[in-house]
Amino acid sequence: MTWALRRFVIAPTLVLITTFLVVTLPLWLIATLALSPLLPGRWRALRLLWVAMLYLVAESLLLLVLLGLWLASGFGWRLRSPYFAGIHYDLAQWVLVLFFGEAKRVLALRIRTDGPGPDAHPDKPILVCCRHAGPGDSFTLMYALLHWYGREPRVVLKDTLAWDPAIDVLLNRIPSAFISTNPGPGEDFESKIARLASGLDSNDAFVIFPEGGNFTAARRERAIARLRKLGLGRMADRAEQMTNVLAPRPGGFLAALDAAPEADVVLVAHTGLDHMLTVTDVWRELPMDKELIMRWWEVPRSEIPDGRDERIEWLFDWWEKIDAWIDDNRPQDLPRR
């Protein structure tokens, strides 16, 4: 039922709303121009309006193109063939390049990457294990993997993201998995992740966010309490020492490691997208005129322990390192232009 609601109600409604906003754009421009001098930041309202309009227009056009591809594939008959999968990856890259290019120009953002370059893993699949903080980090990571690293991501996402119409349609046509962070009885999400991580090609990147959700103080406390409830007091003590990240949930990541024994691991941390959970948060904290940093660490497969308990220790060790890195790499203001 939710599938039908997303596809036949929310998606068409989004296209109609976008059309209305485009037609009435001059009125919105006048309103934001009048408000901008009264708000903090340089033309904050006008710049955010432009980025929001770009996002809505890109999403609506993408939905229409996806509908055309469904028709061209024989009403979905060949959608999962390698040919159409390649087209869908190209579409995702095109939209992300367009959006991030405009975000950099209009919001004056600079994204800097530190760590191994795109040629660090030639002809070898990778498992990408990323910190989760803010609604934009998934998009930023996908942009980097597709555009800079030339990879075809297979991504594990929260099921709530399927309510975004374009994400729902696009990622259900390429290898991906929507999972609940609190699965019900009988839901074996680890097997679902293992199937997704199996059979990776040399240009594939399996992507997972072990924390299971964006960082908040409340979630951090719940994660620590959950560890204590499970009798993992030492892990809970370690989690209490980490102030910028949630304690990782290792089950999905360990399942991916077992399913892709040939893949190296890349760990990713970033700054600048933290604590943006509501519309108010986005308005108050959306980075402008700043440099954001993404840090990549390469871990060859030979350096990853074999035992389950040893792998959990290894993952917690890395999360502590990421937590310390975040403390040392807060977003920096760029010089005024």
N, C-alpha and C positions, 0 to 999 in steps of 0.2 A: 504493500500500500504506500509506504514512504517512497519507494522507487517511482511509482506513478505520480505522486505529488511533486517530486523533484523534477521529473522530466516533462510533465504535461501542464503543470501549474506554475511552478517557480521559474523555470527557464523562459517560457513565453512572457511571463510578467516582467522579468528582468529586461528583455528586449523592448517591450512596450515602454517601460519606465525610462530606459536609456534614450529611446526615440523622443519621448516628451522632453527630457532634459536637454537634448541637442537642439530641438526646435525652440525652446525657451532660453537658450544659452545667453543671449544678450541681456535678459533680465537678471540672471544669476551673476553675470559679470559686473553689472551696475551695482548690485547689492554688495558683492565682495569688495569692489573698489571703494565703496562708501565705508565698509567696516574695517578695512585693512589698517588705516591710520589709528584706529582705536584699540588695536590688538597688539600684543607683544610680537616681536620678530619683524623681519623685513617682508612686507606684503604677504604675511602668513596665510590669510584667508584666500587670497587670489591664487597663490601657489598650490595650496591644498585642493582648491576647486579644480585646477587644471589636471593635477595628478588623478583625482577621483574621476573626472570625466574621461580621462584617457583609459583608466582601468575599466570603467563601465562600457565604453565603446569597444575596446579590445575584446572584452569578454563576450559582448553581444555578437560582434563580427565572428569571433571564434565559434560560437554556438551555431551560427548560420553556415559556416564552412563545414563544421562537423556534420550538420544535417546533410549537406551536399555530398560529403564523403560516404555517408551511410547509404544514400541513394546510388552513388556511383559504384559502390561495392556489391550491388545486387541486393539492396535492402538489408545490409548487414552480413551477407553471406560470406564475403571475403575480408571482413574488417580485421580479423586477427592474423592475416597472412603477413609475411615479412615485408612485402611491398607497402601495404597500408600502414603497418606499424612504423616503418621508416617515415612515411608522410606525417604521421601524428607526432613523432619526435621532432621533426622539422618545424611543425606548427608550434609546438611548445617552445622551441628555441626562438622562433621568430617573435612570438608574443613577449617572451621574457627580455629579449634584446631590446625590443621597442620600449617596453615599460621602464627597464632600468636605465636605458639611454636618456629618456625624458626625465626620470627621477633625478639622475645625476645633474642634468642641465638645469632643471627648474628648482629642485630642492638644494642644489649645490652640495651634493654628497660625493664623497670619494671613497671607494671601496678598495682597500689594500689587502693583498693576500701575502702571508708569510709562510714559508715552508716549501715542501717539494713542488716542483713545477709539473706541467701536464705530461712531460715525458718520463716521469719517475717510475711508471709502471707500464712499460711498453709490452703490448700483446699479452696482458695479464688482467684478469678481473680483480676488482677491489670491493671490499666491504667497508662502507663509509658509516662511521659511528659519530653522530653529531649531538652537541649540546642543544637543548630546546629552550628558547626564551624569546617570546614575541611572535606575532603572527607573520612577520616577514621573513623569518629565518629559513623556512622551507623553500620559499621562492628564491631567496638569495643563493641557497645551496644548489638548487636545480639550475639556476642561471650559470653558476660557476661550472658545474659538471658538464652541462650541455655546450656552453659557449667557449669556455676556456680549456676544458679538459677533453672535449670530444667524446664524452661518455653517453651511453644510453641508460639512464637511471631506472632501477626497479625500486620503488619506494614504499615503505610502510607508513601509513598515516592514521591519525585518529578518525573514527567513523563520522565524527561531527563535520569534518571538512567536506564530506560528500554533499552537504547542503549547498555548497557553492556549485552552481549549475555546470560551469565549464570544467571545473576540476572533476566533478562527478562523471561527466560524459567522457572526457579525454582519458582519465586514468583508468576507466573501466575498459578501455580499448587497448591499452598497453599493459605490460606486466606491473601490477601494483596490488596492494592489499590495504583495505580499510578495516581497522580492528578497534575494538573497544578497550579502553584502559582498565575497565572492570568487567571482564567477561562473565557471563552467566554460567550456570551449571551446564556441562556438556560442551562448552565452547573451547576447542583446542586451538588456541591462537598460535602456539608454538609450531604445530604441524603446518598451519597455514603459512607461517613465515618460512619454514624449511622448504616447502614446495616452491615458494617464490624465489628463494636463494639457490635452488638447484639448477644445474645446467647453464651457468653463467658463461657468456661468450667473452672473448678477449677485450671487447670494448664496453662491457657492461659494468655498472656500478650499483651494487645493492646498498640501499640507504635505510638506516634505522635510527630512531631517536630513543635511546634506552631509558630516558627519564619518564617517558610516557605522557608528558604534558608540559606546558610552559611553566617556567619557574615562578612561583609565588611563595610568600612567607607561609601562608596557610598550607599549601601543598607540601612544602618542606617539612612542616611539623607533622603532617599526616604520614609522610613517607617514613619519618623517624619512628613514629608510633607504630606503624605497620611492621617495621623491622623488629621492634621490641616485642610486639604481639606474637611474631613468629619465632621468638626465642633467639634472635640474632643480635644479642646485646652489643657485641664488639663492633658489628657493622653499624649499628645505630649510633654508637659512640663516634665512629669515624664520620658518619653522615652529619652529626652535630657540629663537627669541626669545619664542614664545607658550608659557606654562607652564600655562595652565588649559584649553586647548582642543586638539583634534587639528587637523592641517592639513586643510582641507576638500578633499573629492574633487569637483571641479567638474562632472564629466560629466553626472550626473543633473539637477543644477540648471540647467545650460545647455540641456539638452534640454527642460526644462519652460519655460524662457524663450522658446525658439523656438516651442514648441507653443501658448503662450498669449500672443501679442503684445499683447493688450489689457489684461493684468493688471498692476497695480502690485505692488511687492515689499514685504513686511513682514519684518524681521529680529527675532528674539526671542532674548533671553538670560535666564538665571535663576540663582538661587543657592539652595543649601540641600539639593539632592538629589544631591550629588556622591558618588562613591566607594561607592555602595551596590550591590555586585555579587553578594555572597553573602548567605546567611541571617545569618551572623555580622556582616557589614557592616551589614545592616538593623537587627539588634538593637543594635549599638553606635552607629550614626550616624543612625538615623531621627530626623528633627527633632521635638522636642517643646518646647512653650512658646517658640516662635520666630516671627519674622516672616520670611517668604520673599518675595523680590522677583522679579517678571517685568518685564523692560524690553522695550518694543516700539519699533522705529524704522520710520517710513514712508519709502519711497523711491519717488517717482513714476517712472513708466516712462521719462519723458523724460530722467531723470538717469542712466539705465543705458547704458553704452557699447554699441556695436553689434558690434564685432569680438570674436572668441572670446578672443584673448589679452588684450584690454583687459578683458573681462568676468572672466577669471580673476584679473587684477590687482585688479579692483574687489572681488571676493569675498574675496581675501586681505586687502585693506585693511580690510574690514568685520570679518573675523575677528580681526584685530589690535585693532580697537576693542572688540570683545566681550571679548577676553582682558583688556584693561586695565579694562573696566567690572567684570568679575568680581573683580579685585583690590580694587576700591574698594567693593564691595557684598556683603560677607560677611553671612551670616544674623545677626540680632540677637536676643538673649534678651529675652523680654517680661517685664514686671514680674510677680512672683508674685501670684496671686489669693488 
